Amino acid sequence: MAFVFYRAIVLLYLIGLSSQRMSYYDGVEMPKIAIIGGGIGGTTVAYRLQQIVGSHLSTFDVYESDRVGGRLNTVTVNGKEYETGGSVIHPANQYMAEFAQMFGLKHLEGADGNFAMFREQEKVFETSTNSWISSLQLIWRYGLDLIRIQRSTSRLLSDFGRIYGWQEELQSFTTVPNLLLAMSDEIMASTKMSFKDKLDELKISMKFTEELAVAAARNNYAQFPASLHGFVGSVSIAGAEPGLWAVQGGNYQVPQHLLKSSGAQTISSRVTKVSNITSNSSRPLYRLETADGLTAEYDLVVLAFPLVKGAVEVEFEGFNTDIKGYEQPFHRVFVYIVDGVPNHKHFGYDSLHDMPSIIFPLSENDFYNTLQEIVPVSGDSNPQKLWKVFANTKLTEQQLDTLFASRKSMEIIDWLAYPEYQPDETFASFVLAPGLYYVNAIESAASAMEMSAMAAVNVAYLMVNEWMGHEHLVDNMFIIEEKHIKMEL
Ligand SMILES: Cc1cc2nc3c(=O)[nH]c(=O)nc-3n(C[C@H](O)[C@H](O)[C@H](O)COP(=O)(O)OP(=O)(O)OC[C@H]3O[C@@H](n4cnc5c(N)ncnc54)[C@H](O)[C@@H]3O)c2cc1C
């Protein structure tokens, strides 16, 4: 009963807030805001701030040292662009879908194709190019595992989806665990056990764990089920579901549009120093310095890039806490985009025509994570297909010759791609110091476009809620403990 009453109050409050939004902020001194990073995270913060308080912000800057889009990028081969970083979007990802629709960007549906799994040179399993036969093969091999995993993925997506409702109500969370608890206890608990243990708990067979789960975890996060936590492992399984899509013309267009629509000033410069120059006043104050010698002061600063151990070139001065202490190791992933002919004989195929669209190597001794056929982002009806390889190290000529019989051209992209996940994860806070926010704290839960967008919405609301003193919209215990309240009803 308490919970129903609470929701009614919040709804009434929001109806009032949206109808009076303009006058609501009148007379309130609005903060000067800097966002460091123009990836999907930083541009989503900028866009959401524009939506809620935009016209009231006097200073609103986004610093980007490289290109807007960050880990969303393409490479051009023979005049066509191919995704090299964040590529696929799940059909349940509401923010990415909303953004694409808002900016009139079309969906590019995932290409059909079969896959094969190899343990070193031994083929373990291969699906048919006919999707019906392929489904039957999977049922025959994995039986009830498929039903159990599908149920678990549906539950995960449904729990995850609850965050959209809370965010519609401008609710915000200061920590990743609180945000995950607002989704469900199960999601939070799954970050505290290995993916392998999570699969055991779901009564999934060893065969599935050692085959499909390895393929998914390795393809998406370059790790094995025993070494990463259950939530990120489950996200990697969701990434194997049907209906995946990408933005026609390139995913990077989304952050570009978001930034343009945000009205923020873009400063194309690398921030080199963030100094806490807060005096005795109750409000924080920060000074930013850039590689180009610019300096500016802000009330609120958002870090919208990951604090990668050994790679952060920003100095933090004047903080009580050691901001660098939040740095975490990231996987270096080499992405090869190859215009060439795969070495079908190495995989035991008589002709190139017989090669599956994706090869998943299952053994730790295999030197690559995936070999897959890719199409350009243009959505051509008769696309020029290339091959993409993910590897954890730079490949030698010999290794490349193992995978390819011939190569016309090859692009290599060296990413600091995503965190090195732990089976029992710890999380940085979204608030590293008063007025200093960290969107990429979410990446320890799972690195994905939608995760960054969702965390960015959270940070945008958190900033405004904290600035305006809306305590009931920050870490609301009714939400975090909603399940307990529901049980009482
Ligand atoms: C190979 C690969 C494959 C992936 N596949 C998928 C996928 O299929 N689906 C999916 O959903 N996700 C995928 N991801 C993950 C996804 O791309 C990321 O989670 C997401 O793009 C992160 O966005 P972000 O804005 O949080 O960070 P970033 O994109 O890293 O943006 C941070 C930005 O900050 C800028 N910056 C950093 N330091 C400074 C500074 N000091 N001053 C100014 N600017 C600075 C950087 O230049 C960068 O543009 C993949 C990632 C990789 C690398």
The ligand as a Gaussian input file, in Angstrom:
#p B3LYP/6-31G(d) Opt

LIG

0 1
 C       35.572000      -3.728000     -30.367000
 C       34.342000      -3.317000     -29.605000
 C       33.137000      -3.937000     -29.874000
 C       31.992000      -3.548000     -29.171000
 N       30.788000      -4.115000     -29.525000
 C       29.661000      -3.627000     -28.974000
 C       28.400000      -4.024000     -29.475000
 O       28.302000      -4.796000     -30.438000
 N       27.287000      -3.513000     -28.889000
 C       27.360000      -2.606000     -27.861000
 O       26.301000      -2.167000     -27.370000
 N       28.543000      -2.199000     -27.390000
 C       29.698000      -2.658000     -27.927000
 N       30.899000      -2.205000     -27.496000
 C       30.939000      -1.319000     -26.322000
 C       30.531000       0.105000     -26.681000
 O       31.177000       0.519000     -27.852000
 C       30.919000       1.016000     -25.514000
 O       30.371000       0.501000     -24.312000
 C       30.387000       2.426000     -25.679000
 O       30.606000       2.900000     -26.988000
 C       31.082000       3.307000     -24.647000
 O       30.688000       4.651000     -24.858000
 P       31.187000       5.792000     -23.866000
 O       30.650000       7.067000     -24.363000
 O       30.846000       5.390000     -22.495000
 O       32.775000       5.776000     -23.956000
 P       33.682000       6.143000     -25.222000
 O       32.997000       5.761000     -26.474000
 O       35.017000       5.554000     -24.939000
 O       33.766000       7.726000     -25.189000
 C       34.674000       8.422000     -24.373000
 C       35.146000       9.648000     -25.144000
 O       35.923000      10.460000     -24.262000
 C       36.982000      11.035000     -24.988000
 N       38.012000      11.401000     -24.020000
 C       38.729000      10.569000     -23.217000
 N       39.569000      11.282000     -22.440000
 C       39.374000      12.587000     -22.748000
 C       39.961000      13.804000     -22.280000
 N       40.910000      13.792000     -21.341000
 N       39.538000      14.977000     -22.804000
 C       38.563000      15.001000     -23.750000
 N       37.981000      13.867000     -24.237000
 C       38.381000      12.686000     -23.742000
 C       37.408000       9.915000     -25.948000
 O       38.104000      10.438000     -27.062000
 C       36.054000       9.312000     -26.324000
 O       35.524000       9.882000     -27.491000
 C       32.062000      -2.553000     -28.172000
 C       33.278000      -1.931000     -27.908000
 C       34.404000      -2.298000     -28.620000
 C       35.698000      -1.585000     -28.359000

